[in-house]
Amino acid sequence: MPLDPFFAERLRTHRRYLLRQAWTSLTGKVAGVVSGWRGVPRPPAADGVPGTAPAGSTEPAPGPAEKQPARALTPRERHRRAALRWDRQELRTAGLAGPPIDTVEHRVPVPGHPTVRVRVYRPTTAPAAGPAPAFLVFAGGAFRIGGIDYPTADAACRRRAEASGAVLIAVDYALAPEHRYPTQIEQAYAVWEWVHAEADALGIDPQRLGISGSSAGGCIAAALTLLNRDRSRHPIALQILEVPVTDLTGRHIDLRATYALGIPAFIAVRELVSVARTYLGDRSRARESYASPMRAASHRDLPPAVILTAEYDPLRADGAAYAAKLRRAGVEASATRYLGVTHDTPLYVGALPAARRWEAEVVAAMRRI
């Protein structure tokens, strides 16, 4: 099906972004090579730590009484600020705000890894008496941006909780490259155990718990189902995976989708390799089952799965192939491909009928438990 006209301008913007990223990477590498030829070292990145002098400086560090200049943002910080601005703008122009439901935040300790923040969304439609069903939710962002404070992620949790009657527990997992795999999946597992330990206090039914994740969050959600099977075997009523990445080796990437969008294959591959490298550090770890759930030795005894993919998304085969793997292992799994739309379709419920239908399917799945 032709690409929905809604995406035309967004596609042009995305193509410009990818081309700019590729050009910046290329010119940076050329500058490094030229500097090496000339014997001139490239300047180190500023550490930005107040009260200290740059490495190798002969100047004394400024004293506490001296006025400190504003610290320059790193490229990563600028990228994340830009992503947050973009997300806020997309919610305002094409998204849909969430209803004002009760939320509460907790911090969950994770042995050997950073403490993780979670936000619990309790809808007004939850059962008045007795425990409610619940879902752990992992948002996307290529493992390096995003989180529970992004406006579209918060709004989606509010809408879906209220529409389904389920309590949603959004996990603000650590971002790469500051924190690499397996930090994120260990945080996910720690929250999973915490939810079971605190089920009564949270007012949820531990026999009616599901797991949901989108894109990179879908990878973490799928990995959590494997961790649960291999470690604790708590019951999982359902897993919902939206445009998930399930194989970070890139074996299932479908470049026909990017070609149809007019994005050169080398640019798409470069971006996908960058995502895997940022998350894993050592790309050889992509062969590990908790990094790439597709590559698990067995998919038996995993929970039923609802998987949603988009036609114009290079990850579409990741979702379809994972559903096939689950079915071959005897797991109930459905896979739906939405035609004419792209990877980030779920954001646009305020403007795109396909996005509203997508969210209705997710909500219907949540109601199943």
C-alpha angles and dihedrals in degrees: 000000000000116000112272109259089235089075098050098097093036089054092053090051092048093050091051090050094051093046091049091050092049092048093048091050092048096047091046091055092047091050090051092051093047092049089051092052091051093046091240114136117226112249113262120244113261113256091214094209109152116237096023133098122235115269111281094013119145092201118099117250113260114263124241092259093056119093111253118223116235110272114247114241118247118237089254092053091048090050092051093047090050090049091052091050090049091049092050090049093049092052091050097047105031109005135077126241118236126243120262100261129157117278133178130182130219135182116225121200117230117200109240093000139073119289111260128223121222131188119209117209113199113188126214086235093063115116111285090217128033131016122313130227114256143195131207107224128205116188125209133243108138089275090283108070136029133054142162093299094061106110097230092049093049092046092050092052091050094049096044095045093051094044095047101037089230125128109242120210110197116202118214095205120189119271129237143269091029087052119024136191129324091032093079097050092045088053089049091051092047090054090047091055091043091053090055093047092048099037095118093048091047092049094234135131112242089203091060103050125133137182126225133182141167127213106319087006087056089058091052092045092051091046090052091057088055092047091050092050092048098043118021110001097214111171115266113196097196145345120216115196119186118195088332127189104221103164118046092184085079093232093131099042109130108213091182087080094056092042089056088055093052094250112139113243094236091057093049092047091047091054094047093047089050091054092051093046093048093052100039104029090202106052091204086075088071086086091066114103096230090053093044110023090190088069097055113130090233136016096189120129094022121138124265112278137216110194125187124191137174128233096228096049125101087215093062092101091049089063097041095046091048091053088051091051091051092049092050087054091054096258119139106243136164126193124197124188115201111214126225095015140100141233096276097048096122090068095065105066091131094061112016124070091204089057091052091050089048092053091046089056091051092048091048090052091050090052090056092077 
